[in-house]
C-alpha cells in the first residue's frame, strides 16, 4: 500500500476531482482512473470517476445554475467570464504543460489550445454585447412583433481528445456568453487540462452549477447526459459514429438541439500551376507537425496533378524523413507521439490496409520501438482512387498520395466520400480555384493556404456535422429566438 501511495505522490498533476455544483468532489464510489503521457506511457494524474448518481446530481445542479446564470444582467455575466479568462491566462503555462503531457504535443503546438479557449471567451462576450433584439413589421398594421433572444438552457458537451482546450473553448465560450450552463464530458485520455480549468473556476468562485466537469464511463456519464430531459443542446466534437450514438441516445426522451463537429476526410488538390512550396509546407506542418496529424481538417487524400506529381512526392518524402520526433519543451521536436496506444493501433491498421489495397510506402510506416506512442511520419502512394481504405480518415502522420490529370477527374475523386469537412485546392488560376470550390462537397474550402480563427465558421456537410463551431453564427445554437406579438 505504501508503494501505491508513493506512486500517487509522484504524479506530475496529482489527483483531480470532479467539478459539480461549484465544488471539487470525489466520485461517490471513490473510483479513479489514471491519465498517462504518450511519450513514455507513464501516469501523470489520477482522475476521479463519476457514478450514475454523480451525473444525475450534476445535471440537477446545472439546471439550478442555469436559473441563476441566465437571469444575471449581461454585463455581470460577462464580468465573470472575463475573470475566468484572466485566470486562465495567468495559468497558461500550467495548462500548456497539461496539454503537452496528456497529448504528447510539442510545446509550440500547445499554444493553439490556450489561445483558442481564451479567444473564445472574449469573442463570444463581445458578440453578446452586439446581439440585439429586433422587430418585424406587421403586414396588416394591427400588431407589433418583437423578436427576443434568450438563453437556451443546459448544454451537455462531449469533447474529443486531440485539442483538449481548443475543443473546450469552442463550447464554453458561446454557452457562457449566451447565458447557458454547461456540463462538460472530458475525454478519457486528455481530461487533465479540463479538470485544471475546473479548479481555476472553483478558485475564483464561479457561480455554482454553471460549469460542470465530469469524467467517467459511458454507462455512468455518457448515456445519462444524453437521455436526461434536462439538456436542451447536445454538442460534440468527435467521430461521426459517436455523433450517431449521442443522437440515438438523446432523442429517446426529448427533442434536443444538436451541434456536432464530426470526422473529416480532407482532399488536398494541387494543380500543376499551384504553389509547390506552400502546398508542401502546409502538408508537412499539419501531418508531421506538433499534433502528429491528429487533426480533423488534416489533408487525408492528396491528389497531385501529373506534371508536378514526382517532385511533390520526392520532396514530401524528404520532409517526412527529416522530421524530428520527440517530447519536451527543451528538446524542440517537430512532432510528438500519438495520443495513446489505441491511436497507434488504429494508424498501424490503416497503413497495413493501404498496402493490402495497392499502396506503396515511400517513407515511414512503422511504430518506433520503446515505451511511447511514436509512429513514423509516413508517405504512401496509391494508384486506385476507389480503394476502400480511402473512405476512412486516418488520425495520424500518414499522407496518401494519388495522381490526377483533369479537373473533372479530381473533383469526382475528392467528392467520393461520406465526409465533408475541410478541403484544399492549390492553383494560380483564380477562376479554376473558384470553380473547384463551388463543386467540392465540403463545408470548408481552403484556397492556396490555410486559415482558422474563432470568428470564422467551422462546419461540415454530409456526415461531417450538424451546425457549426466558431463565428457569430454558432452562438445561435445556444439561444432561443422568441416572438412576442402584441395587438395594437
ZAMARGU-4260 file (C-alpha; in steps of 0.2 Angstrom, whole numbers, plus 5000, padded with zeros to 4 digits):
<rodrens>
0) 5000/5000/5000 | 5014/5012/5004 | 5021/5009/4987 | 5005/5014/4979 | 5004/5030/4990
5) 5021/5035/4985 | 5017/5032/4966 | 5002/5044/4968 | 5013/5057/4976 | 5024/5057/4962
10) 5011/5060/4949 | 5015/5076/4939 | 4997/5083/4941 | 4992/5074/4956 | 4974/5069/4959
15) 4960/5078/4950 | 4942/5079/4956 | 4925/5081/4948 | 4918/5099/4947 | 4899/5098/4952
20) 4889/5112/4959 | 4904/5124/4961 | 4913/5111/4972 | 4928/5099/4968 | 4922/5082/4974
25) 4927/5064/4974 | 4916/5052/4964 | 4903/5045/4976 | 4911/5027/4973 | 4929/5033/4976
30) 4934/5025/4959 | 4948/5033/4949 | 4957/5031/4933 | 4975/5036/4928 | 4979/5048/4913
35) 4996/5043/4905 | 5008/5053/4895 | 5010/5045/4877 | 5029/5049/4877 | 5033/5035/4889
40) 5015/5028/4894 | 5019/5034/4912 | 5004/5040/4923 | 5003/5059/4926 | 4987/5061/4935
45) 4974/5051/4944 | 4956/5057/4940 | 4940/5054/4950 | 4926/5044/4940 | 4908/5049/4941
50) 4895/5037/4946 | 4877/5037/4939 | 4871/5046/4955 | 4885/5059/4952 | 4879/5063/4934
55) 4861/5065/4940 | 4867/5077/4954 | 4877/5086/4941 | 4863/5088/4929 | 4851/5094/4943
60) 4864/5107/4949 | 4867/5113/4931 | 4848/5116/4930 | 4848/5126/4946 | 4864/5135/4940
65) 4855/5140/4923 | 4841/5148/4933 | 4853/5160/4941 | 4866/5162/4927 | 4853/5166/4914
70) 4845/5179/4925 | 4861/5189/4928 | 4862/5205/4919 | 4873/5203/4904 | 4887/5214/4909
75) 4888/5205/4926 | 4889/5188/4917 | 4902/5194/4905 | 4912/5201/4920 | 4913/5183/4927
80) 4918/5176/4910 | 4932/5189/4909 | 4938/5185/4927 | 4939/5166/4921 | 4948/5171/4906
85) 4961/5181/4916 | 4963/5166/4927 | 4967/5155/4913 | 4980/5167/4905 | 4988/5168/4922
90) 4990/5150/4922 | 4993/5147/4904 | 5010/5138/4907 | 5002/5126/4918 | 4988/5122/4906
95) 5000/5121/4892 | 5010/5108/4902 | 4995/5098/4905 | 4990/5098/4886 | 5008/5093/4882
100) 5009/5079/4894 | 4992/5072/4891 | 4993/5073/4872 | 5011/5072/4869 | 5011/5088/4859
105) 5026/5099/4856 | 5027/5114/4867 | 5023/5126/4852 | 5008/5116/4847 | 5000/5118/4865
110) 4999/5137/4862 | 4985/5135/4850 | 4975/5126/4864 | 4976/5140/4877 | 4974/5154/4864
115) 4959/5146/4857 | 4950/5145/4873 | 4954/5162/4879 | 4950/5170/4862 | 4933/5161/4863
120) 4928/5168/4880 | 4932/5185/4874 | 4925/5184/4856 | 4908/5177/4862 | 4907/5190/4876
125) 4909/5204/4863 | 4896/5195/4851 | 4883/5195/4865 | 4886/5214/4868 | 4880/5217/4850
130) 4867/5203/4849 | 4851/5214/4849 | 4833/5210/4849 | 4823/5217/4834 | 4806/5220/4827
135) 4796/5213/4812 | 4784/5224/4803 | 4766/5218/4804 | 4759/5217/4786 | 4741/5221/4792
140) 4746/5235/4804 | 4737/5228/4818 | 4751/5221/4829 | 4769/5224/4835 | 4781/5209/4834
145) 4797/5209/4845 | 4810/5195/4842 | 4819/5192/4858 | 4835/5182/4861 | 4835/5172/4877
150) 4847/5158/4884 | 4843/5140/4878 | 4846/5130/4894 | 4858/5117/4900 | 4871/5111/4887
155) 4880/5095/4888 | 4897/5095/4879 | 4907/5079/4873 | 4925/5084/4870 | 4937/5075/4858
160) 4954/5072/4865 | 4965/5079/4851 | 4963/5098/4856 | 4958/5097/4874 | 4957/5116/4877
165) 4953/5122/4859 | 4938/5110/4859 | 4933/5115/4876 | 4934/5133/4871 | 4923/5131/4856
170) 4909/5125/4868 | 4912/5135/4884 | 4913/5152/4876 | 4896/5153/4867 | 4887/5143/4881
175) 4893/5155/4895 | 4891/5171/4885 | 4873/5166/4879 | 4868/5163/4897 | 4868/5143/4897
180) 4875/5132/4910 | 4886/5118/4903 | 4890/5100/4908 | 4907/5095/4901 | 4911/5077/4897
185) 4930/5077/4896 | 4939/5064/4885 | 4946/5049/4894 | 4964/5051/4888 | 4965/5070/4889
190) 4955/5075/4904 | 4969/5084/4915 | 4968/5101/4907 | 4949/5102/4908 | 4949/5097/4926
195) 4963/5111/4929 | 4950/5123/4921 | 4938/5117/4934 | 4950/5120/4948 | 4953/5138/4942
200) 4934/5141/4940 | 4932/5135/4958 | 4947/5146/4964 | 4938/5162/4958 | 4921/5156/4965
205) 4912/5155/4948 | 4893/5154/4951 | 4888/5136/4956 | 4881/5124/4943 | 4886/5135/4928
210) 4901/5125/4924 | 4902/5106/4927 | 4916/5094/4923 | 4914/5076/4923 | 4924/5061/4919
215) 4918/5043/4918 | 4912/5029/4908 | 4898/5028/4895 | 4885/5020/4906 | 4888/5032/4921
220) 4891/5048/4912 | 4889/5047/4893 | 4872/5039/4891 | 4864/5048/4906 | 4869/5065/4900
225) 4860/5061/4883 | 4845/5053/4890 | 4841/5066/4903 | 4827/5078/4898 | 4837/5092/4907
230) 4849/5097/4892 | 4842/5107/4878 | 4858/5106/4867 | 4869/5091/4865 | 4885/5097/4857
235) 4901/5087/4852 | 4917/5086/4843 | 4922/5069/4838 | 4919/5055/4826 | 4903/5053/4815
240) 4900/5036/4824 | 4900/5045/4841 | 4888/5058/4835 | 4876/5045/4829 | 4876/5036/4846
245) 4873/5053/4855 | 4859/5057/4844 | 4851/5040/4846 | 4853/5040/4865 | 4846/5058/4867
250) 4831/5058/4856 | 4823/5044/4866 | 4817/5055/4880 | 4816/5073/4872 | 4818/5084/4857
255) 4835/5092/4859 | 4846/5103/4848 | 4862/5096/4841 | 4879/5104/4836 | 4891/5091/4830
260) 4908/5093/4823 | 4912/5076/4816 | 4926/5067/4807 | 4933/5073/4790 | 4942/5065/4775
265) 4950/5081/4768 | 4955/5080/4749 | 4971/5091/4745 | 4972/5096/4727 | 4987/5103/4719
270) 4986/5108/4701 | 5002/5110/4691 | 5002/5129/4692 | 4999/5129/4711 | 5012/5135/4723
275) 5023/5120/4727 | 5031/5127/4742 | 5015/5132/4751 | 5007/5115/4747 | 5022/5106/4754
280) 5023/5117/4769 | 5005/5116/4774 | 5005/5097/4772 | 5021/5095/4782 | 5015/5106/4796
285) 4998/5098/4798 | 5003/5080/4795 | 5020/5079/4803 | 5019/5094/4815 | 5016/5096/4833
290) 4999/5086/4834 | 5006/5072/4824 | 4992/5073/4811 | 4978/5071/4824 | 4968/5085/4816
295) 4951/5083/4809 | 4955/5095/4795 | 4972/5087/4790 | 4975/5083/4772 | 4970/5065/4771
300) 4969/5061/4752 | 4982/5071/4742 | 4978/5072/4724 | 4993/5079/4714 | 4992/5083/4696
305) 5003/5073/4684 | 5015/5087/4679 | 5021/5090/4697 | 5017/5073/4705 | 5035/5066/4705
310) 5043/5082/4713 | 5029/5084/4726 | 5031/5066/4731 | 5050/5066/4732 | 5050/5082/4742
315) 5037/5076/4754 | 5046/5060/4757 | 5062/5071/4761 | 5051/5081/4773 | 5045/5066/4782
320) 5062/5058/4784 | 5069/5075/4791 | 5055/5076/4804 | 5062/5076/4822 | 5052/5066/4834
325) 5052/5069/4852 | 5044/5076/4868 | 5048/5091/4879 | 5050/5110/4878 | 5069/5109/4879
330) 5071/5096/4865 | 5061/5106/4852 | 5055/5091/4842 | 5045/5094/4826 | 5032/5081/4830
335) 5027/5072/4846 | 5019/5055/4849 | 5002/5049/4845 | 4989/5052/4859 | 4988/5034/4866
340) 4991/5016/4861 | 4974/5014/4854 | 4979/5028/4841 | 4995/5018/4837 | 4985/5003/4833
345) 4972/5012/4823 | 4986/5020/4812 | 4995/5004/4810 | 4979/4996/4804 | 4976/5010/4792
350) 4994/5008/4784 | 4993/4989/4783 | 4976/4991/4774 | 4983/5004/4762 | 4997/4991/4757
355) 4984/4977/4755 | 4974/4988/4743 | 4989/4993/4732 | 4998/5007/4742 | 5017/5008/4742
360) 5026/5015/4757 | 5040/5028/4752 | 5044/5034/4770 | 5040/5028/4787 | 5026/5016/4790
365) 5031/5009/4807 | 5029/5012/4826 | 5045/5016/4834 | 5052/5004/4847 | 5051/5009/4865
370) 5038/5013/4878 | 5030/5028/4870 | 5017/5030/4856 | 5028/5036/4842 | 5024/5032/4824
375) 5035/5037/4810 | 5030/5051/4798 | 5023/5041/4783 | 5021/5044/4764 | 5011/5031/4754
380) 5007/5032/4735 | 4992/5023/4728 | 4986/5021/4710 | 4967/5017/4714 | 4957/5032/4720
385) 4942/5020/4723 | 4952/5009/4736 | 4940/5006/4751 | 4953/5012/4763 | 4952/5030/4756
390) 4934/5031/4764 | 4942/5031/4781 | 4950/5046/4790 | 4967/5042/4797 | 4971/5052/4813
395) 4990/5052/4812 | 5005/5057/4802 | 5001/5047/4786 | 5000/5055/4769 | 4991/5045/4755
400) 4995/5052/4738 | 4986/5049/4721 | 4989/5056/4704 | 4976/5065/4693 | 4975/5073/4676
405) 4959/5084/4674 | 4949/5095/4685 | 4933/5084/4682 | 4943/5069/4687 | 4949/5076/4703
410) 4933/5083/4709 | 4925/5066/4707 | 4939/5058/4717 | 4938/5071/4730 | 4919/5071/4732
415) 4919/5052/4733 | 4917/5052/4752 | 4904/5052/4765 | 4913/5065/4775 | 4913/5084/4770
420) 4923/5094/4782 | 4939/5103/4776 | 4946/5103/4758 | 4961/5111/4750 | 4965/5117/4732
425) 4981/5125/4726 | 4981/5134/4709 | 4987/5151/4702 | 4971/5151/4691 | 4958/5161/4702
430) 4944/5156/4691 | 4949/5137/4692 | 4951/5139/4711 | 4933/5146/4712 | 4926/5133/4701
435) 4933/5119/4711 | 4927/5127/4727 | 4909/5128/4721 | 4910/5110/4716 | 4918/5102/4731
440) 4905/5095/4743 | 4914/5101/4759 | 4909/5114/4772 | 4926/5122/4771 | 4937/5125/4756
445) 4955/5132/4759 | 4962/5140/4743 | 4981/5142/4741 | 4984/5142/4760 | 4975/5138/4777
450) 4967/5150/4789 | 4957/5146/4805 | 4951/5158/4818 | 4937/5160/4831 | 4927/5172/4820
455) 4927/5160/4805 | 4914/5147/4804 | 4920/5129/4806 | 4907/5117/4798 | 4905/5101/4789
460) 4892/5094/4777 | 4886/5076/4774 | 4892/5065/4788 | 4904/5078/4795 | 4892/5088/4806
465) 4877/5097/4811 | 4878/5116/4814 | 4895/5123/4817 | 4908/5129/4829 | 4916/5146/4829
470) 4909/5163/4822 | 4894/5173/4827 | 4883/5160/4819 | 4887/5147/4832 | 4880/5157/4845
475) 4863/5155/4839 | 4863/5136/4844 | 4864/5142/4862 | 4850/5155/4861 | 4831/5154/4859
480) 4823/5167/4847 | 4806/5171/4854 | 4792/5181/4846 | 4782/5192/4856 | 4767/5199/4847
485) 4755/5212/4854 | 4739/5219/4847 | 4739/5237/4844
</rodrens>
